[in-house]
Structures are given as C-alpha cells and as structure tokens.
Amino acid sequence: MHSAKLVLLPDTQTYAGKFLQILDSKLIWILNNKQQVSFVLQQGDLTQNNNHREWSIVKNAFTKLNNKVPCVLAAGNPDLGSADGKFADTRNTALFNTYFPITMMQMLPGFAGAAENNTENAYYIFKTGKIKWLVITLGFGPRNSILKWADSVVKKYPSHTVIINTHSYMYSDSTRQGSEDTWRPQAYGVGKSKGDSAVNDGEDIWRKLIKTNSNIRFVFSDHVLKTGVGTLVRINDSGYPVYQVLAN
C-alpha cells in the first residue's frame, strides 16, 4: 500500500511580509521533490496584514504548485477582517477570495466542493494507493453552520480517511483550545456572533464534529505562539484514535 507523504506549511505570514526567499525555498523544495509529495496542506495566516501587496506575493508563490502538486489553503485570523491590520474583527475574506477565487481552485487537482461558493471552507479528495482521502479546510473559528456543513460532507464519504485542516484548534500545552486559553477565536471580533454564525474554538470543534465521526483521523492547526507546537491523540466515539497536531 502506498503511504501518503504530506507537507504542512503553517503560518507563512512573516515570509510573505519580509522573508519571501524562505517561502520560495520551501515551495521550490516541494517542486523538486514532487514525486514524493502526495499533497500540501497550509493551515492559515497566509498574510500578516491582509493587504493587496501581501496577497499578491502569496498568490505568486503558491500558484507555482498549480497542477504540479495538490495544495489546500486555509484562512487564518490575519487573512480576514475589515481592513489592513484588522485581525478577524469581522468575517471578511474578500481578499482571500479575490486572489484565490473558487473559479481558479475548481480547476486544480482534488478540489471537490465548498460551503458558500468561496474557498474559505472547502473540501478536497485525493487518493494515494488504496487510501482515499477527504481533506476539509475550515476557516478561522468555523461557525456552527460550517460545522454542520462539514459534518454532512464527512457523512457523504464514509469510506474516506478524513483530515481536518484549520487555523485555530490546538493549544501549546497539547490540549484543544478552550475558554481559558489565549488567542481562541471566540475572543476576536468574529466571536461575538450568535446562533448559526457563532464561532467555535478547538474543544467545540472536537465535540460537534470530530469525535462523532469515525473516519476523521487527523486534525492539523497552527495559530498559537509560546512553544508553537502540540500533539494530542484521543479516541473518538467509534473507538479510533484521532491524531491532532499543532505546528506554528
């Protein structure tokens, strides 16, 4: 059985703002080793300040992978907001969807659908050997309505091994983000929403989506500082381990 080899690219924001050569070197390495890379997952914070200059840099960098290595992107808190430097005060992903429009993403390998006709919340299907993969990418602090959508997508593909790719989920003490933790989505402006638009932290995502679906086996996130790393393995309701990883 052919094993999947994934590349994770968390928090590229500083590279986009000041150290483009580092981002380029990572993408060049991926291209030079593309025969060994099954797909690339980016966990958000594509930009530092959500402005046209940085988005142009990020697009020019990541589109080098187009039709060469499958790539999944996520929206982090600096990638949405009302203005340059406003981090997640509102759920405005206009620039993200301007530079990575759904019309472009639909043409790339693996893209299979989206929640709201944009690429903030979308899913991808890949196959490596006999393993069928479903990758769902969720924007920063996914809303209740988005978790319901993700749940419906997972249930459509019961024979696929599912990866949840999102920005904010784990904390640096190797637990899921909750009410006592810094940088949790509910503490940002978007966290004031209610009802179907209410924002979910890591522990909420686990409870509402992940532990109840037997085939969700991996969760990748970034966002959190301090050590910037964390790992957690927990058993879901069906008795299978779920591997949860933080890397910033």
ABEGO torsion letter per residue (X at the ends): XBBBBBBBBBGAAAAAAABAAAAAAAAAAAAAAAAABABBBBAEGABAAGBAAAAAAAAAAAAAABGABBBBBBBBAAABEABBGBBGABBBAAAAAAABBAAAAAABBGBAEBAAGBAABBBBBBBBEABBBBBBBBBBGBBAAAAAAAAAAAAABAABBBBBBBABABBAAGBBBBAABBGBAAABAAAABBEAABBBBAAAAAAAAAAABAABABBBBBGBBEAGBBBBBBBBAAGBBBBBBBBX
